[in-house]
Amino acid sequence: MYARKHIILCFGVLIHCIGISCISIAQKIQDIPLPIIIEPTVKVYVSPYGNDKANGSKDFPLQTFQAAFSQLQTITLGSKNRVPCAIMVLPGRYILSDIIEQNQARFSPDGSQNRLLDISIIGEGNPIIDGSAIKKSGGFGLIRLCGSHITVQGLIIKNSPSYGLVIGQSFARSTHVNIENISIDSTYDHGIVIGDINSKKKDTVHISHCRITETNRKNEFGLAKQWGSAIKLYGASTVLIDSCFLHRNWGEAICINSSSEI
């Protein structure tokens, strides 16, 4: 079914579709392939009680995500092709002074395609990633990754001054991503953002057992009057949203503009 400016109410969730190909809710989930995830071969650990001069092992974790990205670049020096990595997040509350973003230098440290870091972020014991101390405006994710065959799992993301979780960058569209057991609580704008309208690649993302509440706080009390989304899919394809709880979001629950196979 093709819809234009069409509103769908599906399992109590409001979905806004503009110029998209909408999948019937009766369609079997087997028709949408699950992502292929590669087990990380390089891991570094962070803890709120860690030390950035440590070696990044579980017994001697780093303290900041900036140090974790740097450590991954150092450990993988000399590696070729794509390197599956992970930042393992130990329990506690992380009050961020800056966003957690995989920029181009953190994706391709050599400035070429010779070494690409596919970085997962995996929480142990549901650590809290708190952006309340960040004084920054504009469109950005409190966490933003751009690798492929990665996992984002077991995190509580709170108090983002912009988006909660963003997958992909303009220079690297992520494909094959598993987003599982993520809680997003209080964002100024969208909760989760996926898709790239300028890329023909398929995302192949599985979002499961996530809880997204209090997103798009800019619309609270009717101040901004803009379409923000708990889950924003823009130019996305092959995305499965499974067993998620979306509640009290000041805008759409799920937006699937210019997307297909959702």
Order of alpha helices (4+ residues) and beta strands (2+ residues): beta-beta-beta-beta-beta-alpha-beta-beta-beta-alpha-beta-beta-beta-beta-beta-beta-beta-beta-beta-beta-beta-beta-beta
